[in-house]
Amino acid sequence: MRVNPNSYDNDVIAWANEQARLLRAGCFDALDIEHIADEIEDVGKSEQRELANRMAVLLSHLLKWQLQPKRRGASWEITVRNQRKAITLHLKQVPSLKAKLSDSEWWEVVWGDAISQAAKETGIGDFPESCPWTFDQIMNPEFWPAPLD
């Protein structure tokens, strides 16, 4: 039995190029439908991961801004501004991701990631149980959390 060098398991890039060629040629019977479906689903998951990762980075920096006012610097500010822009652009490019913003389980996971990042970077271990800010606050370019007293 000869192994196809363009099989999904051997070389996913070669496989993808072969599948694209077959699609364009109209050779639908030769397509690897199961793996094509998996890859299409993975595109959506990848987009969701990107949004969650960017939001966690943004939230962790807002936490650090709030909890360590003496350590505030230009790099934190730049990171916050860049993540806000990237999230706005990502939501514009993939509007169906906006549904995640009303999903409480999604926010729990993102918040957990944000406090893990902030804890690792600050050594602080006491954080609010849930995100104290609304999405509108988080994304507002004028919003910078006040230090806790």
PEMOUR-V72648 format. One line per field, one symbol per residue. ss: DSSP state (2 for helix, 1 for strand, 0 for the rest). burial: 1 if it has 16 or more other C-alpha atoms within 10 Angstrom, else 0. A space follows every 10 residues. Layout:
ss = ???
burial = ???
//
This chain:
ss = 0000000000 0222222222 2222200222 0022222222 2222222222 2222222222 2222222022 2002222222 2222222222 2220222222 2202222222 2222222222 2200000000 0000222220 000000000
burial = 0000011100 0000110110 0100000000 1100110000 0000000100 1111111111 1111111000 0000010001 0011011001 0000000000 0000001001 1111111110 0000000000 1000000110 000010000
//
